[in-house]
């Protein structure tokens, strides 16, 4: 008979494990609970012959438990240790970014999940008891490296996003304080290609050198830099975006933030139809 004693000091984790173990679809498994010193113990007994399946399912349950109850705590611990200089509000935003990264598979699910699963499986095959808290703290080096990497990415994204917002706010202030030099500008847009038209629908040359070029040093949109530079110089009273493929991207969303109430999107006027034919 194979047995494993799981030592826990958290009632919520105890309840979670008991519920998972009760649903274990493996014959000849039964559990018992007791308390010894600091820990509440779940003792899992297996009388069957398929020990490979038993260890596999038990490792999966423990892996799910660790992800559910320890992952966020570990992220916070790494953030606190490596980036202690952020305030509490900033740390909360960074943790939210980290959780989004995890949900969005910034690492492959195999890398993240099996870094825990493999360590758990190796351990319970060789040992008859596991102190869950201690195991998480001292036996998951690969998993901790993954979380450390995610925190680094999250901090970088937080800083980049913050700089981006500061950049956008600066340009928005500039636009609001500068008298319009043009009543309307049409932007014909297809991905990275931008064509600017004046009120008479004549093409406006894209300016690559003027006083506003300094605004482009922080955030870049590659081929669209000159279009933004020209729009900042013209500060039109209205800017109409004609989307050839109907899709907004980071550049269009940034224009919307900068020009605010001056900004509008069109996708079905005569100008749109004309340029769609030309693009096609």
N, C-alpha and C positions, 0 to 999 in steps of 0.2 A: 504493500500500500504506500502511495506517495502522499506526503503531507507538506503543507506550507503554512507557517504562522506569519500573518501580516500584522505588524504592530503599528498602531495609529493613535494619535492623541487629539483627534478632531472628530466630533460627533457627526458633522455633516459628511465628512469623507467616509466614516463608518457606515452611515446610512446608504451612501452612494454605492459603496462596494457590496454591501449586502444585497442591494437591489439588483446589481449586475450579476452577482454570483447566483442568485435565485433563478435568473433567466438563462443560465449557462446550459446550453443544450448538449449535455454530455452525461451519459449514464454513469452511475456509481460515484457521483460527487455529492458530498454533503459538507455542511459547514457548522461550526460552533463558535460562539462568542464568549469571551471571558475578559476579566480585567486583572492585570498584574502590574503592580507598582505604578509607573507613570503612564503605561500604555493600555489601550483597549485592543484586544487581540481578536482577529478573525482567523480561525484555523480551518484550512481547506483540506479535506481528505479525498483521495481518489483511489478507488479499489479496482478500477478497470485496467485493461492491458495496453490501451493506446496512449502511452505517456507523451508521445510527441504532440498529439492533438491537445492533451491536457495542458502541457506547458505553453503551447501556442495560444490557446484561448485565455489562459490565465495571464500571460504576458500582455495580450491585447487589452484586457480589462485594466491591468495596472497602468499601462501606457495611457489609456483614456483618462484614468484617474489623475495621473500626473499632469496631463495637459489641462484638464478641467480645473484643477485646484491649485496648481503651482506655477503655471506658465506666467500669468500676469504678475505674480509676486516676484518671480525671477527677473522678469523684464524691468520691474521697478528697482530691484536690487542692483542690477547692472547699471542702469541709468544713474542711480544715486551714487554709485561708486565711481563711475567714469566721468560723469557730467554733473557733479554736485553743485556747480555754480549756477545752474538754471533754477529759477524760482518755481514754486509749487504749481502755478498755473501753466508755465511753460512745460514742466515735466508731464503734466496731465495731457497736454496736446501731443507731446512726443510719444507717450504710451498709446494714445489713440491712433497715431500714424503707424506705430509698430504693429498694433492689432490688425489694422487694415492691410498691412504688408503680409502678415501671416495668413489672413483670410484670402488674400489675392494671390497666394502661392508665389511670393518673391523667392522662396526656396521651393524646390520640388517637394511634394508631400512625402515622397519616399525618404528624402534626406532628413526632413524634420521628424517625421513619425518614427522611422526605423532607427534613428539615432537613440531614441528612448527604448523602443521595442527590443532591439538587439542587446542593449545593456541589461535590460530586465530579464530577458530569456537566459542569457549567460549566467546571471546571478542566481536565479531561482533553481536552475538545474543543479548548481553546485552547493546551494545552501537551503536549509530547512526553515529559515525565518528571514524576514526582511523588515527592517525599521524604515518605513516609507520616507519619513522626513530626512533621516540620515542618508538614505540612498539617493534622494534627490540632490542633496547638498554635496555629496562627495563621489558619486559614481556616474555622473552624466556629463563627462567632459566634452564630448562631441556635441551634445545637445546645447550645452552652455555656449560653445563656440558659435553655433547657429544663432542663438539668441543675441549674443554679443554683436554679431554681424548685422542682425536686424536692427538693433539699437543704433549702431553707427549709421546705417542707412536712414533711419528715422530722424536722427539729429540733423544729418545733412539736408534732408528734405525740409525739415522744419525751418532751418536757417535760410535755405533757398526760397521757400514760400514767403518767409518774413521779408526778405530782401525784395522779392517780387512785388509784394503789397506796398512796400515803401516806395519803390520805383513807380508803380502805377499811381499812387496817391500824389507823388511829386508832379507827374505829368498831368494829372487831373487838375491840380491846383494851377499849374502853368496855363492850361487851356482855359480855365475859368477866368483867369486874370488877364488874358490876352484878347484884345478886340478881334473879332473875326475879320480875316482878310479875304474871305470868299464866302458867298451866300450858300453854296452847296458844292459838294464834291461827291461824285459817284465812284465807288470802288468796285470794279469787276474782279471777282475773286474765284480762282479755281486752285485749291491746294496752295502751293507755294507761289503761284503766278498772280501778280496784282497789276491791274491797269487802272489808272486814275483818270477821270474825265471831269471837265469843268461844267458850269451851268449850261453851256452851249454844246456839251457833249464832245468837246475837243479833248484829245489826249493831253494830259499834264505830264511833262517830263519828270521822272523820279530824280530827286536831288540827292547827290551823294556827299555834298559838302555844303554845310551852312552852320549857323551859330548853334542850332539845336542838336548837332551831331553828338554833343557830350551826353545827351540823354540816353543814347543807345549803348553806352559802355557797360551798363550793368546787366541788362537783359537783351538777348539777341534772338531774332527770328530769321536769321540768315537772309534769304532772298527778299524777305518782307521788311528788312531794316530800312531800306530806302523809301519804301511806301510810307512807313510810319514817320520817318524823318520829314518827308514832304508834307504829310498831313499836319504834323506839329508846326511846320513853318506857315502853312496856310490857315490853320485853326478855323476850319469852315464852320459856318453857323449850323449847317446840317451835313451829315455824312450818311449816304445811303449805300449799304452793302448789297451788292447783287451776287448772290451765291450761285455759281454755275452748277454745282453738284448738290446744293441744298444742305451742305454740312458745315457746321461751325468747327473751328479748331482753337488752339490756344491763342493764336494771333487775333482772330476775330473776337474772341471773348475778352482779350486785353483791350482792343479798341472800344468795345462796349463799356468797359469799366472807365476808360480814360475820357471818352466823349459823352458818356452818360445820356442825358436827354437829347443831345444832338444826334444820337446814333439811331439808325433804323435799318431793318433788314428787309430786302425785297427778293422775291424769287420767281415772279411771274409777270413782270411788266414787259413792254415792247422791247426795252433795252436788254432785259434778260434773255428774251427769245432770240434777239439778233445775235448776241454774243454766244449763246448756246449753240446756235447754228455754226458760227465761226469756229468755236472750240471743237465741235464735233467734226 
